Amino acid sequence: MTSRTLAACFVGIILALIILSAATILFIQAIA
């Protein structure tokens, strides 16, 4: 694994977490 591949994987994981948390917040607001 090169550092570039590792960085891309890291950014992908962070983006996925941000999208997941945003979707969860929207979902909770839709219910409440």
C-alpha positions in Angstrom: 0.0 0.0 0.0 1.4 3.3 -1.0 0.8 6.5 1.1 -1.4 7.8 -1.7 -3.7 4.8 -1.6 -3.8 4.9 2.2 -4.7 8.6 2.1 -7.5 8.0 -0.5 -8.9 5.2 1.7 -8.7 7.4 4.7 -10.6 10.3 3.0 -13.2 7.8 1.7 -13.8 6.5 5.2 -14.2 10.1 6.6 -16.6 11.1 3.8 -18.7 7.9 4.4 -18.9 8.8 8.2 -19.9 12.4 7.4 -22.6 11.3 5.0 -23.8 8.6 7.5 -24.0 11.1 10.4 -25.8 13.7 8.2 -28.3 11.1 7.0 -28.9 10.0 10.7 -29.6 13.6 11.7 -32.0 14.2 8.9 -33.7 10.9 9.7 -34.1 11.9 13.4 -35.5 15.3 12.4 -38.0 13.7 10.0 -39.3 11.5 12.8 -39.4 14.2 15.5 
